[in-house]
C-alpha cells in the first residue's frame, strides 16, 4: 500500500470520527479529541524542525552549483529571468484569484472562530504576525535580517531565504578547497535534512489522522465540503493560468501554433498527470523537443533537465492557493503585506522543493510561517493532495515546454516551426 493510499485512508477515518463526535455531542467522545490532537501537533513540529536546514542547505547548494560555461551561462541566465517572471506571474495570479474563490466555500462562523483560537494557541509566532500586520516599509526593511540565526529561531523564513541566496552568491566567489569544502558541507546538511524529512513523512498517516479528528470535530460535516471546495478551486486556478498565460506565451513569443504546441506537449503532460512527477515526464519532453518542435540541442539537452529539476510554476500556483485555503479555514484575513510575503516566499522556495513524495508540503511550511497563517491546517491538505498534485505537475511540465519554446527563439539553430 502506497503512502498516498495510507494518508487518504487516515484522512477519511479521522474526518469520519471527527464528524461523528460533532454530531453526537458526547462529552466522553469530545474528551478523545484532546487525547488525539497533541499527536498532530507533534507531527507538525517534526515537519517544522526540518525546514530551516533543508531550505538553507538546498538554496546555498543550488546557487553555488550554477554552471559557468559560456553557452550554458547564456541559456541559464535567460532561463532564470523567464522562470522568475512566470513564477511571479503564477503566484500573483493565484494570490488575486484564490482568496475570493476560497471565500465562497461555506464554513460555520463558530467553528472558524474556534479554529482560529486553537491555531493561535498552538503557533504564537503566527498569531503575532496575524495580529500585527507590518507596514510596507517595515516589511521591506525586515527582508534583510540583522541576525540570520535569530531569524531562523523565530521562523522568519523570507529574511532567512534572502540571507541564504546572498550567502550562496558570496560562497560561489571563493575558489579552491575552501569553496569545495563549504559546498560539500551545505550539501550534506540538505541531504541529511531530506533523510529526516523522509522519516517524518513516513508518519504522515498518523499525523494526518490526528489533525483531521479535531478539525472535523470543530467544523462538523462542513469540513468535508471545505476540502472538496479546496480541490475544485485549486484545479480551476491551475487550469485558468495555463489557458490565460502559458499557451498564449508559447504562441506569441515561441511563434508556434497553439494546435501544434498542444499536440507536442500532450505526451509529456499525460505522463506528468499520471505519474505526478516532472522528472518522470522528462524523457517525453526531450523526445517532443527533438522530433515535434525541432528545438536546438542545447535547449533539449541542458535546459529541459534543468527546468524539470528546478522550475515549478504549478507549485507557485498550488502553494499560494493552499495558503489562501488555510487562511480561510482559520479565519485569517490576508492583507496586502501578507499577500506580498506569500508571493515572494513562494517564488524563492519553489526552487528548493525536494524530489520526494509529498515534498511540496515542506515548502508550504515556510510560506505559511512567513505569512503568519497557522501551520496546522497544512497537514489536512496532504490527505487530499492527489488530485491537485496531478494538475500542479501537469502545469509544471507545460511551463517547462513553454519556456523551452520561448528560449529557443534566441538560439541560432533548430528554430521551432512557426505553425
N, C-alpha and C positions, 0 to 999 in steps of 0.2 A: 504494500500500500504506500503510495507516494505521500510526501509531506503535505502537498496541497489537499489531497483527499482527507488526510487526518485533520488538517486545520478546518476544513469545511464541516466535517462531522462534529468537531469540537464546538465550532460556532453554532451549528444547528442545535446541539444539545444544550449549550449554555443559554441560547435565546429561548428555547422551549422551557427550560427550568425557570429562567427569569420571568417570562411571561406568565407561567403558572403561579409563581409567587405573587406577582402583581394582581392576578385575577382572584386568587383565594384570600388575599389579605390576612393570611395566617401568621400570627406573631412568631410561632416556632420556626416556620419556614423563612420568615424575614430575618431571623437570627442567623440562618445559614448563610445569608449574603455577607454578613460581617466576618464569617469564617473564611469564605472563598475569596473575597475581594483582595486581601493582602497578597495572595499568590499572584494576582495580576499586576499589582504594584511592584512586586519583586522582579517579575519578568521585564516590565518596562524599565526599571532601574538597571537591570543587567544590560539591556539594549543601550541605554544612555551611557553606561560605563564604557562601551566600545567606541563611541562616536568620536571623541577627541583624538585618540591615537590613529584611528582609521582615516579620518578626514585629513588630518595634518600630514600623516605619512604619505597618503596617496597623492595629495596635491603637490607636495615638495618633490616626490619622485617623478610625477608627471611633468612638472616644469623643468627639472634638470635632465630629463630623458629626451627632450625635443631634439630632432635631427638637425644638423647644421650644414649638410651638403647643399650645393647651390640650387639645383632643381627642386630638391625636397624642401629646402628652405622657402623657395618662392611659392610652391604649392601649399606648404604648411602655413605660411603667413596669410595667404589669401583664404585658405580654408578656415583658419581661426577667426578671421573677420566675419566670414559668412556664417560660421557656427554661432558666433555671439549675436549676430543680427537675428538669426532665426530663433535662437533660444530666448532672447529678449522679447521678440515678437510673440512667441508662443506663450511665455509667462504673462505678458501684458494682456494678450487676448483672453487667457483663462481668468486672469485677475479681474477683467472687466465683465466677462460673461458669466462665470461660475457663481459668484455670490448672489446676484439677482435670481438665478435659477435655483440655487440651493434654498433661498428664502421661500420658494414656492412649496417646499417639502413641509407638510404639516407636522408640527410637534406640539405636545402638551406643554403649555407655559409653566405649569407647576413642576413638571418633570425636568424641563430645561433649567429652571432655577435651582433645582436640586443637583443637577449635573454640574452646573457652574460652581456651586458651593463646594462640591466634592473635589472638583478639579482644582479649585483654588487652594484647598487644604493640602492636597497631595503635591502640588507644584507651586511653592510660594514664589519662586522666581518668575514663573509665567504669570501668576496673578499680579505681581507687582508691575509687570510690563503692561498688562491689560488696564490696570488702574491708572497708570501714568504713561500716557502716550506722548513720546517726545516731540518737540518741535522739529521742523526740518533742519534748522541749524544744529540742534543737539544731535540729531540722528547722523548728520554729515560728519561732525567732529568726532563722534564716537566710533566711526569706521576705522580710525587708526588707534589701536589700543595703547594706552600708556604702559600697561604691563600685560604682555601676552599670556603669562602664566595665570594671572588673576582673571583674565578674560576666559581662559579655559575652565578655571574653577567655578566661575559664575555662570557658565553656559552661554556666554556671549559669542555665538558661533560666527556671525558675519565679520566682526573685527578679527577673530582668530583666523578665518579664511583669508582675509586681506593680508594679515601678517604672514601666513603660510606661503601665499603667492609671492610676496616680496622677498621673503627669506629664500625661497627656491630660486628666484632670479639672481639673488646675490650669490648663492651657492654655485650656480651654473658658471659664474665668472672665475671660480677657483680652478686651479689646474693640478694635474699630477695626483699623487697618492692621497693628499688631503681631501680633494673633491671626491675621489672614488670611495674613500672610507666613509665620508658623510652620507653619500648617496646610498651605500650599502646599509648603513645604519637605519636610515629612514625607510628603505625598502623592507628591512627586517621588521621594523615597527609595524608597517602596513600589513605585511604578510602574517605576522603574529596576531594582529587585530582581526584579520579575516578568519583565522582559525577559531578565535574566541567567538566571533560572530556566528560561525557555523554551529558551535556548541549551544549558543543562546537560541538560535533558530530551531534547533532540534527540539527544544522545549516549547515551541510555538503552540502546539495543540493545548497544552496545559495553560499557558498564558492567555491564549485567546478565549478559552472556556471561562477562566477566572475573570476576564474582563467583560465577557458577554453577559454573564449572570447578573451583576449589579446594574449594567446598562439597561437590560431588558426589564429588570425589576422596577427601575425608575420610570422607563418610558412605556412599559406595557406593550400592547400589540402594535403601537405606532413605531416601535423600534424596527420591526421587520420592514414596514413601509418606508422608513427613512433610509435603510440600506439599499432597498430597490431603487429609491429615488437617486441615491448617490451613483449607483451603477449607470442608470439611464443618463444622468447629467454628464458624467464623465465621457460616455460614449458620444453623446451629442457634441460636446466641446471638441473632442479629438477629431471627429469626422468633419465638423464645420471648419476647423482650422485647415485641414487638408484640402478641402474643396475651395475655400476662400483664398488661401495663400499659397500652399505648396504647389498644387497643379498649375495655377496661373504663373508662378515663378518659373517653372520649367518651360512653359510655353513662351513667355515673354523674354526671359534672359537666356534660357537654354536654346531658344529658337527651334523647338521641336513641336510637332503637332500633338495635341492632347490625346488623340486616339492612339498614336504610335507610342507615346510615352506610357500610357496606361497598359497597353499590351505588353510592353517591355518590362514594366515594373511588376506585373501581376505574379509571375512565378516566385520572385523573392518575397512578395507580400504574402503569398499563400503559405510559404514555409514559416515566415515570421509569425503569422496568425496562429498556426497550429503548434509550432514549437515554442513560442513565446521567447525567442532568442534571436537577437540581431546577428550574433556570430554564426548561428546555425544557418541563417539566410545568406551569409557572405558568399559561399560558392555560387549560389544562384545569381546574386548581384554581379559578381565578376563575369560570369558567363553572359549575362544580359549586356553588360557594358561592352564586351568584345563583339558579340555576334549580332546584337539587335540595335545597339546605339553607336557602335564603332567609336568608342571613346579612346583617347590617347592611352598608351600603355602606362605612362606614369600616373594617370588618374586611376586606372584599373588596378595596378599592382601596389601602389603606395596609398593613394587617398582612400579607396574603399575599405581596406583593412583598418586604416586609422579611424575612419568615420564609424565603422561598425563597432569599434572598441571604445570610442570616447564620445560620439555625438548622439544625443538622445533628446530630440525635440519632443517626442512623445512623453518623455519623463518630465520635461518642463511643463507640459500641459497637465499631465496627470497629478504631479505633485502639488501644483497650485490649486487644482480642483479639489484634491483631497484635503488640503489645509482649509479651504473655504467650507467644505462639508463639516469638518471637525469644529470649526469656529461656530457654524450654525448650530451644531449639535449641543455645544456648551453655552450657547447664548452670548458668544463673544462678538462684538461689532468690530469689524476690520476697518480702521481708519486709513487715510492716505499714507501716513508714515509706516503703518504695519504692512500695507499692500506693497509699498516700495521695498521694504525689507524682504518680504516674501519673494518678489521678483528677482532681486539681486542675489539672495541666498540660493534660490533655485537655479539660477543661471550658473553660479560658481560651483555648486555642489553636484550638478548633473554630470560633470566631468569625472567625478570620483565614485560613481555608482559601482559597487563591487559586482563582478560577474557571477553571482551565485543565486540560487532560488530565493526569492524574497529580498534580494539585495536592495531594491528601491526603498524598502522600509527603513533602512539605515539612513538614507538621505533625507527622508521626511522628518526624522527626529531633529536634526539641527535647524530645519526650516521652521518647524513648529516652535522650537525654543527661541529662535531669533524673532519670531512674530509675536511671542507672548501668548500662544494658544496651548491649552493643556495637552500634554503628550499622551495621556491615557487613551484618548479616542483612536489613536493611530493603530493600536493592536486590533481593533474591531475590523478595520479596513483590510487587514491581511486575510481574513476569512472569506471576503467576497472579492478578492483581488483578481481572480482568474479571468473573468470577462474583461474588466478594464485593462488588465495587462496584455491581453490579446490585441486590443485596439492600440494601446500605447506602443507596443513593439512594432506593429504594422506601420504606425506613424513614424517610428524611428527609421525603419528601412526606407519608407517613402522619402523622408527627409534626406537620407544618405544618397538615394538615387537622384533626387532633385539637385542637391548640392554638387554631385559629380557631373551632372549635365551642365549646370551653370559654369562650374570651374573649367570644364573642357573648352569653353569658348575662348579662353585666354591662352590656350596651348596651340602650338603650331601644326601639330599633326593629328590626324584622325578626328577631325571635327564631326559631330553627330549630324546625321541627315536632318534637313530642315522640316521635313513633313513625314 
